Every structure is written in C-alpha cells, then in structure tokens.
Amino acid sequence: MKKVLVIGYVWPEPNSSAAGTHMMSLLNAFRAQNWDVEFATPAQRTDHMVNLDDFGITSQSIALNCDSFDEYVKAYNPDIVMFDRFMMEEQFGWRVDKHCPNAIKILDTEDLQCLRNARHEAHKGEREFTTSDLHSDIAKREIAAILRCDLSLIISSYEMSLLNSVFKIEPSLLHHLPFMVDLSSLPTSTKTFEQRQHFMTIGNFRHAPNWDAVLYLQKIWPLIRKQLPKAELHIYGSYPPPKATALNNPKTGFLIKGWADNAFDVMQSARVCLAPLRFGAGIKGKLLEAMIMQTPSVTTNIGAEGMHNDLPWPGKIANTADDFANAAVEMYTNQSDFEQAQQDGNTLLNTLYDKAQLSTVLIKKIDSISSDLEAHREKNFTGQMLKHHTMRSTQYMSQWIAEKNKKLD
C-alpha cells in the first residue's frame, strides 16, 4: 500500500473553483487504489473547504519556512509527494528531497502560471501575446519546478505542446491529464430548450480571468439585450468583492448573483453559458460543467483552448464583442443549434474526459516510474542539476527565515 502526501496551495474547494474539483478528482483517484492519502497545506482553513475526512483522506496543517516540516515528512515517510502548483514545490521540494529522497515527486500544475501571467501582461498592454512573453521570471521558476519533479500533470493539450516546443521538456516528465468526469454519474436528461431561460456565467471572482470576463460582459451585454430585451444575465461565483456587487443592475438584467449553492442547478436552468475569456491558461471548469448539464456555451479561442481537440465545440466560439453577442443571440434563439451543441458536448465528454480511462492511465504511469525511479531520474540530468543548486539556495534562505522567526518568538 502506497502512502501519498499531497501538499496543497489551498484547501480544496470543489464548489468554488475548477482547481478544487480537479484536486478532489486526483485525491479520489489515489484513494481508489487503496493508497493512504494525506493532504497538507500552509493555507488558512475556509468556510467552503471540503471535509476530507468524508473521503477517507487525512489532513495536516504545515508551516512555511519552518523546520517542523522536516520531522513531519520523515515521520509520514511518503512513497509519493504531489505538489499543488510550482510554488509548493519551491517551498517544500528541497525538504522532501533531503528527508525522503526515494519518494516520487509529482507536480500538479493546475494550469501553467507562466502562460496565464504572460497573456495577462499582454492583455494589460493591449497587444497580441507572443511566445517571447513567456520568457519571464515566473516561467523560469515554473519550468525549473517541472524539471525537478519526476512527473508533471498538464491539464491542457495546448500546454503539453507548448512545453515540448517552446521549453523543450522531455516528454517522459509530462503527463496530459484533463478534468476527470465520472461518466456513469452524468444526468440522463436535463431541462429542455423551452424550459430554460436567460444567460449565465460562473467563476471565482478572485481569479483574474473571470473578473476580466465580467467586465467584458458589461460591454457585450447591451449588444445582446438590444436584440433580446427580456433576457437576463445571471453571474455566479465565489468571493464576489464590493466592486462586483456594485455592478448588479436589475433594470438592464445584469445580475450579480454571487455564491451558487449548486453550480449544476444554476447551469441547467440557463439556456446558454457565456464565457468571454480574454486571457488565461489551462482548461475551464465552467465550460466542462456546461457540457455535463447539456448547456450550450459561447466562449473565445482562449476559453475553448485545449478542451476539444478537433471535435466540434458544443456551442459557438467568437472573439470580438459584436461577434460574441451575435453568437450568443443565435444560440439562445435557435433550438436546432441548441440541441446540436448538446450532442457535441456529450461526444466531448465521452471522448476526452472519461475518469475511468484517465485515472487508469495515470496510475499506470506512476507505477511505471516507481518500478525504476533511479533510471527515470538518470534521464533527467538537467533536473538533477537544478535540484543540486536549488536545494542549496532555497535551503539557506528558508533556514535563515526560520532562524529569524525563532528570534522573533
């Protein structure tokens, strides 16, 4: 029986973010192997965090820049350590290497932070994104973390290609793992075209691409409303700030709803999901939820990126405000387009997001690395070199902070 330690950036909140849902899918996939799984994080507990005990997963609070982690990880003695985003590998990776050198190190990137940040900077500069934007300090940190790990989980097919072509990462260090959907739990039927009304969008307001999409919808919505004067746009999401709630306008049908107790319920009540994303990375949980609830979506190239390969998108893709508004209206009013989008969504789910198949391939990959970890690492000399130098620099900085904190105490 393997022991798995997952070091999280935050406590999992599957009802707040796609990252939380993806994390729970991974934890459950490990538990399904009858492995012992413990989740540890330096983050503060939240009102919306999931109760891990309900899933047979133990949990532990840990501290940043503190030698207490050394004793903790030695005592737990994991066979596998998975880091949630590269920042956790930076903070704790050298300690794992020092005290549990034979543990397989896995990095769950969630999405490529360097790609999201580069696109954000280009968007703020009102210019086109280019691959030269990727050559940032964040990219150097994130790629270094990928190289220091034995395996990195990459959620988007686009990001897999990017890591191979731009950063020249050895393919054996990468594993494409999109969101995992339990196909047996998909609803057999949802509300019909006639039973649905209004538009919706959903997303954590703390996530910069989601907040930008809300602001962009302020420009798009009057164009839709002009053609559909009785339609409403319902905007859901966790942690809405005052600047978001201030946008609520019943007169124009632009409604900030905030937290949704059940994202699937509000998704299937709407006729169309809108996701005008102008920057970002990874793949989008809201668009997967739309497919699950057979709700057509209108999004951008960024929104659909890495989610459908060469298969038809379950809705429409548009990249200007005018085109987006027209696509939304057409999808909202055309029942045949609506029903075709539902069929396309079902095809995508069954072809690309089957949990049973994806989890099986992942476990086989981990077992393969485990069977000859030394040989796997010998093929990654750059990673070994980075571990050697990073362990020294990160170790000394962390130890300096730890000593400083002791004196303050």
N, C-alpha and C positions, 0 to 999 in steps of 0.2 A: 504494500500500500504506500503510494507516494504521499509526501507532505508538501503542500503548496502554500507559499506565503505570497499574498498579493499586497503590494504597497501602493495605496491609493492616494491620488492627489486630493480628492474629496470623498466624503461618504457617499455611497451610491444613492441617487435619487431618480429611479426609473420613471416617476411621474412628472419630473421636472425637465429632464433633458434626454436626448438620444444617447449621450455618453453614459448616463446612468443605466439605461436599458441595455446597452451593449456590455457594460461591465457585468451586470447581473447574468447575461447570457453566458459569458465566459466562466463566471463563478459556478453557475449551474452545470456547465459542460464538464468542469473538473469534478464536481460532486457526483455527477452521473457515472464517473469511473470508480466511484467509491474511494476517492482520494480524500485525505484530510485537507481542509481548506481553511486558512485564517486570513482575514482582511485586517490590515493595519494601516493607519494614516495619522499624520500630524494635524489634520484639519479639525476644526471645531464641529461638534455634532449639530445637526439641524433639525428643524421641525418636520421636514419632508423626507428625511433619510429612511431607507427601508430597514426593517428589523431582520438582520441577517440570521439571527437565531432560528427564525421560521424556516430557513432553508438549510439548516444544519451546518452553518458557517460560523466559526468563532471570530471574534474581533478583538482588536487591541489598539489603544491609543499610544502613539510613539511621539518622540520629540525630535525636532530638527537640531542639528549641531550638538548632539548630546551623546556621550559615551554609553549611556544606558541602553542604546540600541544594540551595542556590541554584545552585551550579556544576554539581551533578549533573543537575538538571532542565533547565537551559539546554543542557547537552551532549546529553541524551537527546532533548529537543525533541519531546515527545509531541503527537499530534493529539487524543488523548482521555486524560483522567485520571479514574480511578474511585477514590473513597474508600470504604473499608470501614468503615462506621459514622460517625456525625457527629463523633466525637472526632478522627478523622484529618483531616476537612475543617477543623476548627477549627485544628489544628496546622499543616497544610501548605497549606491552601487559599489563604491570602493570598500565600504564596510562589509558587504556581502562577500566580495572577492577575498577579503582578508580572513574572515571567520568561517565562511562556507564556500571554499574555492571550487568544490565539485558540484555545487548547485547550478542547474541550468538557469541562465538569465534570459528572461523574455521581456521585451519592451512592447507594451500595447500603446501605439502612438495615438489612438483615437482618430485624429487626423494630423496631417503634417502641419505643425505650428508654423514652420518657416514659410510654407506656401500660403497659409491664411494671412500671416503678417505681411508678406510681400505684396499680396493682392490688395490688402487694406491700405498699405502705403501708396500704391499706385492709384487706388481709388481716391484717396485724400488729395493726391497731387493732380487729379483729373487727367490722367494719362493712361495709355494702354500698358498692361502688365507685360513684362518680358522676362525671359529666364535669367537675365542679368540681375533682376531684382531679388533673385533667390540667394545671391552670394552675400548673405548678411551674417552678423554675429550669431543670430538665432539659428540660422542654418548650420553654422559650424558646430554649435553646441548640440543640435538635434542629430546631425549626421554622426558626430562623434559618439553619442549615446547609442545609436543604432549599431555602429561598428564595435562597440564594447560589449554588446549583448550577443548571445548565441542565436537568437531569433527575434525578429520584429514583426508584429502583426500590423498589416497595412490594410485599411478598410476600403480603399478605392482603387479600382483598376487603373485609373489615371495616375494616381500617386505611385503605384508599382512601376509604371512606365517611366515616370519622372525620375525615380530613384535609380533605375537602371541606366537611363540615357544621359541624364544630367550629372548625377553624382557617382555613377559607375559602381554602385553597390553590388557585391557578389550576390547572385540570385539565391544561393543556399542560405543566406542570412535573412531572407524576406519570405513572408507568407501572406498571401492575399486572403483576408477574412472579412467579408462584408457583414452586415447585420444578419443575425440568425433568426429565422422565423419558424415557429412550430406550425407546420402546415396542417397538422391534424386539428389545431385549435382555431383555424380560420372560420369566420362566420359563413354558414351555408347560404344565408340570404341577408340582405341589408335593405334599408329603405329605398323605395323606387324613386324614379325621376320626379313623379308627381308629388310624392310625399316629402320631398326635400325642398328647402328654400334657403336663400341667402348664400353669401360667400363667407369663408372663414380663413384664418391663418392662425398658427400656433408656434410658440417658441420661447425659450428662456430669454427674458428681456436683458439679462446680464451678458448675453452672447452678442458681441458687436455686429455680426452679420444680420442677426434677427432684428436688432434695433434699427439698423440702417434700412432694412426691408420695410419696417413700419413707417419710417419717414418717407420712403419712396412711394409707399401706398397712398400717402397724402396727396401726391401728385397724380397718381394713377386713378384713384377712386373717383374724383369728379368726372373723369372721362367715361368711366363705367356707369356712374349714376346718371349721367346725361342720357344714356340710352336705356337704362333700367331704373327709372325714378323711384320705384318702390323697394328696390333691393337694399339689403344691409350688409355691412362687412363686420363680422364678429372676430375680434382679435384677442386670442387667449395666450397666456404664458405665465410662467412663474416669475416672481420677484419684479413686478412692474414698479418702476420708480415714479415719483410725482410728475416728472416731465412726460411720462407716458399716459398716466391717468388724466393729465390736463388736456390730452388730445381727444378725449371722449366727446362726441358731438351727436346726440340723438337726432338733431334736426337734419343732418346730412347722412345719417345712417352709418357713421364711422364710430363703432362702439368698442371701447376698450373693456374687455370682459375680465381680464386678469386670470387668476388661477382656475384651471378646469379640474374638477374632481375626477372626471373620467374623460381622457382625451379621445378615446374611441367613440364615446357617445356624441360628443360635440362634432366630431369629424363626420360621422354618418348622417347627422341631421342637416349638414350643409350640402348644397348641390355641387359646389366647386371649392377646392382649396387653392389659395393663392400663395405663391412663394417667390416674389420678385427679388431674388438674392443677387447682389452685385459684386460680392466678394465672398471668400470663404474657402473651405477645403473639406476633404472627407466626403461622406455621403450623408444625406439629410433624413433624419428620423421622421420629420413631419410628412415627407413625401412617401416614405415607406408606410406610415400609418394610413395615409390616404389610400394607398393600394389595398391594404388589409381591409379597410372599411368600404372599398369599392367606390371611393370618391375621386372623380377626375381632378387632376391638378393642372394648374398653369404655372410654369416656372421659367427660369432663364437657363442659358447654357451652363452657367455655374451651378445652378440648382440640380440639374439633371446629370451633371458630370460624374462619370464612373458608376452610374446606377443602372444603366440599361443596355450597355454594350451596343450591339447593332439591332436590338429589338425595338419595336415602336414604343414611343413614350405614351403612358396612359393619361393622355390629356394633350396639352399644347405647350410649345416652347417659344418664347418671344423675348426680345432683348431691348426693346425701346418702350417707352411709356405708352405711346399710341398703339403699337403692335400688341403689347401686353393687354391693354384694355379691350381691344377688338377681339383678341383670342379668348379672353375671359367671358365676354358677352356671347360669343358664338358657342362656347362650351356650355354656358348657362341656359341657352335657349334652344339648342339643337339636341333633341333626345337621341337621335341615332349616333351622333358623335359621343354623347354621354355614355351610351351603352357599349360602344366600341372601345372607349377608354377603359371601362370596367373589365372587358375581356383582355385587353392588353396588360392591365395591371395583374390579373390572375396569371397570365403567361409569365410575366417577370418574376413573380413570387415563386412559382414552381420551378423556374429555370435557374435562378440565380441566388435565392435566399433560403433554400431548404436547410433548416437547422440540423436535421439528422445527417445529411450528407456533409455539410460544412464541419460539424463538430467531429465527425469520424475522421476526416482528412487531417484536421488539426491535431488530434490525439496521436494519429499515426506519425505525423511529422515530429512531434515531441518525443515519442518513443524511439524514433529513428536516431535522433540526436543523442538521446540518453544512452543508446546502445554502444556508442563510441564517441563520447564527448571530446576526448583528447584529440582524435583525428579531425573532428569537426573544427575544433579551435585552431589546429595547426594550419588549416587552410586560410585562416583569417589573421595573417601576421600584422596587418595594419591595426586590427582591433587589439591584439596583444600589446602592441607598441603603445597605443593610446591608453590602455589600462595601466601600463607601467608608469607613464608620465602623469596621467590624470590622478592616479591613486596618490602620488606624492603631493601634487599641488592642492588637490581637493582635501586630502587628509590633513595637511598642515593648516589650511585655512579653517577647516572645521574644528580642529583641535584648539586653535587659537581662540575661536569664538567660544568653545566650550570652557576653556580656562577663564576667559573674560567673564562669562556668565557665573562661574563659581565664585569669583571675587565679588561680583555684584550681590550675590546671595548672602 
